[in-house]
Structure formats: structure tokens, C-alpha cells
Amino acid sequence: MISALNETHDSRTRSWVAGANDSGSDFPIQNLPFGVFSQRQGGEARVGVAIGDQVVDIAACNERGLFYGEAAEAAHACRADSLNALLALRPRCWTALRRRLFEVLRQEAAPEERQRVRLLPMSDVEMLLPARVGDYTDFYASIHHATNVGSLLRPENPLLPNYKWLPVAYHGRASSLVPSGTPLRRPKGQIRENPNAPPVFGPSRRLDYEAEAGFFVGPGNRLGEPVPIGTAEEHIFGLCLVNDWSARDVQAWEYQPLGPFLAKSFATTLSPWVVTLEALAPFRMPLASRAEGDPQPLPHLFDPDDQRYGGIALTVEVWLSSSQMRQAGIDPMLLSCGSLADLYWTIAQMLAHHTSNGCNLRPGDLLATGTISGAANSARGCLMELTRRGAEPVTLPTGEPRQFLENGDEVILRGYCQRPGAARLGFGECRGIVLPSS
Ligand code: MN
């Protein structure tokens, strides 16, 4: 199911909520992303929907009788400190809740309905992790990233033979997923810079970020029952931004033969708002075409609709601010800008592949795309690629060189979708600042 356009995508619709109609807002009425918040003054965490600079308290609206039928069923699941119960429902319930919210938040909504909408200013809430993630899997779906990184490690043979046949992934760590704004400590690890000397244990000196998108699993599948590619999107609720922090020096020493482990498990940052797949319908596009001579995907990874609409025109930017920059009052610097449309594999192919051996996915599981890089140098989604493993440092506005991240550096991911005839949707931010090792 690739959701068709409906009235909730009409770019002409405006909202009575302040800020939602501002041209720069990430959260117009056509977006309506879901997240989990708690009020700064206290109270239980629960599910909210962003609109303009406000958060809709779904459970409170439900108590005021705003929803009925499947929308009420979905709203009932929002009285929780995670999206998991909502994710476990049928996609029809998600759609019903979105339609009803659109109806009551638009300019034309009746005054008695407006009165039942409970809004909280975003400045009064703290955003938490969107879901209790049981399992987290990170893919490697950008062929540009795989080629750039591969050519640093194996210049004559950058792409391994499996790359064009299956979406490569590793199993990530769910316990160290953190919401945007959580500082991270520079990890320590075993590092072997000199091949003629033993490894040493100490703080990573090649700390990097990876700009990615994540997607949350909805109802999931039973063990032993793969999800066919044709229905894979029915199992995907929505997308957020992901920073897969990586210690390159630790990674280089540990990654063979079983892949990354401690180089990535120390922290992964998520943006708090999950933009639903339904909201993204106006931004679907053909999958980036395979190069002449590349194999066609095997039948279990091939679906005509997925080939036609499996791409998503989501732009992901990486911004950096050093502590010197902040002290001098200098704004963050744009390091790179990539697009999900450039991936080699679609989210449906990743999910179908993940379950193709019978592996079960559960509501709230997180799958991520891997670093989003493009063909252009300005679209390299990590420092390892951007600086060619440190050989070509980036110069910050203060004159500071950057090969890898320094203590005090803050990395900010921003994502948005825009296209003529559609309302611009933003993903908000995914931020993290690097603290010294403990
Ligand atoms: Mn990654």
C-alpha cells in the first residue's frame, strides 16, 4: 500500500492554530507527525501531534469526545508513554485519526470542535523517544555512501559482490537510542592505528556522525511468516531522522569479520517527531534507476509499484556548530545535504528483506536507511566521506579545521520535503553535542 493522495494533502488548507500557516513552519496541517511528550511542569508522558508551534494532546482530546470509531480507537492508544500501542493497530486506524485531526484543526472547523482540541505550546513540553524500540536494524542503502567508504578501504574493489543483490544491514543496539538534545560522551575503545604495534584502549579520535532516516514498524509479522514486498509499506508507520554516531578508529579495528559493534552501540540519536507515510504521499517518486548492467532485484524484492513510487523526496541536511562558533555567536554551518531519493534500496525492500527468512518484526522496531549520501561531494552524509577519512579537513567559519568531531561540537540534522503543488513538510531537528570521555 502506497497511500494515495486524499483531502489531508490539499496544500490550500489552512489551520486555525497559530504558526501552522507560516511558510517556514515544519508542521503545517498537512504534516501532523506523532511523538511522545511530557509537560515540563510534570505529569505523565503521552502521545502528541505537532501542529505549528503547538502539540495536540490526543488522549485529552479523546476524553473531551473529539474522536469516534477507528479514530477513537487510535486516540485511545495514545494514552501511553510510547507510540507502540498505536503502531500495533491497523493502518486504517492511523488514517482515521489523521483525517479527524485534519478536520478539527483546519480553518473551517466548527467552534465547538475547536474548543475540544487541547493544545500545549511546544516550549512547555519535553520530547521523549517516540517508541520503546525492541530491535533496531541499520541498513546501508546508499550506493554512493557504500562506494565512497568502500573506496577508502578497498580502492580497487569498493563495492562487495552482494551489494546490488540485497540490502546490507547490521543489527544495531536499541538500549542506547536517545532523543534529540541528549548529549553524548565520546566513547572509548580499542584502537590500532599502527599495524606494527598492539592496539591501545582510549577515547576515540575519529568520532563521526551519520545522517540517516529511520522508519518505525507498525503491526509487524509472525515468526516464520515473511512480509511480501507488495504489502511491506502496510507495516511502516512513519519516518524520523537518525544520527548513527560512529567511532571510525574503533570500527576499523573491530569490524572484521562480524561487522560494527562497539563503534556504533554507544549512542544513536533520533528526532522526536515521526512523520507518517501517509503524510509523505505527495513526495513519493520512482526509485533511483539502477546503472546499466546492474542486476534487477530478485522477485521477493521486486514490486512494480515499489519501483514506481518507492523513492521519497526527503532532503536531509547536516549542520555543525563548534563551541568556538557558539561563543562567537556564529550560526551553525551547513556541512552537507543529501536526499532519500538517491538510495539504492527502498524502505519496502529493506523491510521485506529483513523478514524474508521468517524473522519477525514487532510494533516499535526501528529500521534505518544507513548514511544518506548522493553523487555530489556536497551530499556526503558523514565526515569519513566528506573529509576522505581526514585527508581533506573541512574549515569552519572560525578557521578551525575538522577531520572528525571535537568535544563541544554539536551536530544538527534537519529534514524536509518540498515540491511544487504540495505543502512543505519538515521533520524538525535531531541534535546532539559531544562531551569529553568520562
Ligand atoms: Mn549507519
Residues whose N, C-alpha, C, O or C-beta is under 5 A from the ligand:
A	BS01	MN	D138 F139 E210 D244 G370 T371
